[in-house]
Amino acid sequence: LYNRLLGIGILFSYIVVGAFMTALWGEFGIRTAAKSLALAVSFLFVLEYFLRLYFDGSVLEALNWSGPRWSGFLANPNSYAFFLLSVLPLPFLFLGSKGADGYKAWKDAIPSGVIFAVIYLTSSRAAFGAAMVFILAFLVIDRNKTVRSLLFGVFCVFFLYGITQFLSLIGDGSLMSIARSNDFVVVQSDRILSVVEGWKMFLAHPFFGAGLGAFYKSQSDLALPLAERALIIHNSFLWILAEAGLFGFIIIFGPPIMWGTRTFIAMKWRTD
């Protein structure tokens, strides 16, 4: 309860900070934030690549980068992917000018293209699905920039594979690991189990849920080896539905869903 609800509280804090920045500094504030985040993401992208290329496994393990999935400094590929998705709209919407062409148009698409590339390298299935939704929204807002961003993202990924092979041939560094498409299909058994059992719990207690901690208790009561049971429901939405029911779900997720819906219906932010 502490970890998950604290996380939701932190997300609300982000929303409040963003609202104040926009209210107090308007376009200047949001563009400055977009530039800062785009630069930071690009720097981390290059840093992780070179550390993976030139340092041995002990250094990478200290940073939790020993696996093929990229994780930035967040020690978890899914958390890193969520962070990237959170900042993706900023460079797309607020860097560059709509209707630019030629070299400038391609330069404007670089930051969002880099973020698309790193989202792929995290091999996060949830983030990959969410990115598809972003792409559809971006196509409505600026189709040309969306296409250029995607093309640059694909170029980044292929460039990484190509330069890695080249450097390996000339003996200059050996990349420890890099995510590939088949990393998306590896699913831990407890993830599937938690989803199946979570839906069963929700259907059994749809209105007020089975109670906080009910899932952990139900799994502990099975007395199975640790590797054969799921200790948490690996989906925050389903966890709330199963343990707090529709009542708890509406209380916790109602406000952000309502604010998000109102924001996109009004769309006044797009004219400022």
ABEGO torsion letter per residue (X at the ends): XAAAAAAAAAAAAAAAAAAAAAAAAEAAAAAAAAAAAAAAAAAAAAAAAAAAAABBAAAAAAAGAABABBAEAAGBAAAAAAAAAAAAAAAAAABEBBGBBEAAAAAAAAAAAAAAAAAAAAGBAAAAAAAAAAAAAAAAABAAAAAAAAAAAAAAAAAAAAAAAAAAAAGBEBBABBBBAAAAABBBAAAAAAAAAAAAAAAABAAAEAEBGAAAAAAAAAGBBAAABBABBABAAAAAAAAAEAAAAAAAAAAAAAAAAAAAAAGAAAAX
